[in-house]
Structure formats: C-alpha cells, structure tokens
C-alpha cells in the first residue's frame, strides 16, 4: 500500500471485508485494522509533508431512520368504516 490516498472513499472501494479484524485488498493481501490505520496515518503524514495540506477526517454518517409504513385509507376502506359505524349505531338504538 504505497502512494497517497486523497480520500477514504478510494480505500473503501478497493477493499472488501473478510472478517471484523481482517480486510482483504484487491491484490489479495490481507491486512488487519491496526495495520490499515498505521498505513493511513503514514499517508496522512506524507501528504502533510509533501503538499503542506490539511487532512480532514469525518465520522461515518448514521443510517437514516425508516419511518413505519402507513397505509392510506382508500375510498372503499372509508365506505366500509362508515357502514360499520351505521351498523353500530343501529345496534345501540335497538338495545333498550
């Protein structure tokens, strides 16, 4: 893993997850998370020294919360509800 990686998206696209501790690269070699972190820190330092730039890291964005799906009542559902209400009123009216 040599060279400068300008963004983490390049690293993420070129690597596949094998297990929580091991990461497999496109070349087939396997590195641990600690080795990957060390390599990224070396690349960050080299970028700062060579280009004099600043490296900004971002936290992962949280997954958006899915709202529960709600079915909108159709005209038929509304008519059915109205009929049920009418029947309930009739039953109540018949009871003494």
KEVOLUM-840035 format. One record per residue (C-alpha): x, y, z; residue in three letters; chain; residue number from 1. Coordinates in pm, 1 decimal. Layout:
<pts>
x, y, z, rest, kette, nr
X, Y, Z, ala, A, NUM
...
</pts>
This chain:
<pts>
x, y, z, rest, kette, nr
0.0, 0.0, 0.0, unk, A, 1
211.2, 289.0, -120.2, unk, A, 2
110.1, 623.9, -251.3, unk, A, 3
-122.8, 891.5, -128.9, unk, A, 4
-488.0, 820.9, -83.4, unk, A, 5
-674.1, 1154.6, -112.2, unk, A, 6
-995.9, 1028.3, 37.7, unk, A, 7
-1123.6, 730.2, 229.4, unk, A, 8
-1373.5, 653.7, -46.0, unk, A, 9
-1087.0, 525.4, -263.0, unk, A, 10
-974.9, 294.2, 16.0, unk, A, 11
-1328.1, 173.5, 79.6, unk, A, 12
-1394.6, 96.7, -287.4, unk, A, 13
-1076.1, -103.7, -329.0, unk, A, 14
-1115.2, -318.6, -18.2, unk, A, 15
-1353.1, -595.0, 74.2, unk, A, 16
-1442.7, -703.1, 425.2, unk, A, 17
-1346.8, -1058.0, 516.3, unk, A, 18
-1399.2, -1050.4, 891.1, unk, A, 19
-1422.9, -779.5, 1156.1, unk, A, 20
-1045.8, -791.4, 1210.8, unk, A, 21
-912.8, -865.5, 860.1, unk, A, 22
-955.0, -661.7, 543.8, unk, A, 23
-880.5, -806.2, 200.8, unk, A, 24
-744.2, -576.5, -70.0, unk, A, 25
-789.7, -610.2, -446.1, unk, A, 26
-440.5, -752.9, -475.4, unk, A, 27
-546.8, -1038.9, -247.9, unk, A, 28
-330.4, -944.8, 50.0, unk, A, 29
-493.3, -929.7, 391.1, unk, A, 30
-424.2, -657.4, 647.7, unk, A, 31
-555.7, -602.2, 996.0, unk, A, 32
-738.9, -289.3, 1103.5, unk, A, 33
-436.0, -176.3, 1303.9, unk, A, 34
-207.0, -215.2, 1001.8, unk, A, 35
-453.4, -23.0, 787.8, unk, A, 36
-478.8, 256.0, 1046.0, unk, A, 37
-98.4, 277.4, 1065.4, unk, A, 38
-70.7, 294.3, 685.3, unk, A, 39
-336.0, 566.1, 663.6, unk, A, 40
-155.0, 766.1, 933.3, unk, A, 41
171.5, 733.9, 736.0, unk, A, 42
-5.5, 850.4, 420.8, unk, A, 43
-157.7, 1142.9, 611.5, unk, A, 44
183.0, 1249.8, 742.3, unk, A, 45
339.6, 1216.6, 395.3, unk, A, 46
58.3, 1423.9, 240.9, unk, A, 47
109.0, 1696.1, 501.6, unk, A, 48
486.3, 1699.3, 445.5, unk, A, 49
479.5, 1688.1, 63.4, unk, A, 50
181.1, 1910.8, -10.5, unk, A, 51
160.5, 2106.9, 313.9, unk, A, 52
-211.3, 2041.0, 315.6, unk, A, 53
-450.3, 1962.3, 589.7, unk, A, 54
-634.2, 1632.6, 616.0, unk, A, 55
-991.5, 1639.4, 741.4, unk, A, 56
-1149.2, 1319.6, 864.4, unk, A, 57
-1521.5, 1275.1, 903.2, unk, A, 58
-1726.4, 1045.3, 1120.0, unk, A, 59
-1944.1, 791.7, 941.6, unk, A, 60
-2292.6, 918.8, 868.4, unk, A, 61
-2565.7, 739.0, 1064.6, unk, A, 62
-2814.0, 530.6, 874.3, unk, A, 63
-3139.5, 725.1, 828.1, unk, A, 64
-3421.6, 602.2, 1048.0, unk, A, 65
-3700.5, 449.1, 847.0, unk, A, 66
-4043.8, 568.9, 934.8, unk, A, 67
-4305.7, 298.8, 969.9, unk, A, 68
-4508.0, 249.4, 657.6, unk, A, 69
-4867.8, 364.2, 685.7, unk, A, 70
-5140.7, 258.6, 451.0, unk, A, 71
-5369.6, 539.5, 344.0, unk, A, 72
-5734.4, 451.9, 356.9, unk, A, 73
-5888.6, 401.5, 14.7, unk, A, 74
-6239.7, 511.7, -75.2, unk, A, 75
-6353.0, 153.3, -22.0, unk, A, 76
-6192.7, 144.1, 324.1, unk, A, 77
-6366.9, 469.3, 415.4, unk, A, 78
-6704.6, 341.7, 289.1, unk, A, 79
-6657.2, 19.2, 486.6, unk, A, 80
-6580.3, 215.9, 805.1, unk, A, 81
-6889.0, 431.1, 753.7, unk, A, 82
-7107.8, 122.9, 708.8, unk, A, 83
-6966.4, -28.9, 1027.9, unk, A, 84
-7042.8, 290.4, 1217.8, unk, A, 85
-7400.0, 292.2, 1085.3, unk, A, 86
-7448.9, -70.2, 1189.9, unk, A, 87
-7310.4, 1.6, 1538.7, unk, A, 88
-7546.6, 297.8, 1577.2, unk, A, 89
-7840.8, 82.0, 1470.3, unk, A, 90
-7744.8, -187.5, 1722.0, unk, A, 91
-7719.7, 68.8, 2000.3, unk, A, 92
-8055.3, 218.5, 1905.3, unk, A, 93
-8224.0, -124.9, 1918.6, unk, A, 94
-8090.3, -204.9, 2266.3, unk, A, 95
-8315.1, -77.6, 2547.6, unk, A, 96
</pts>
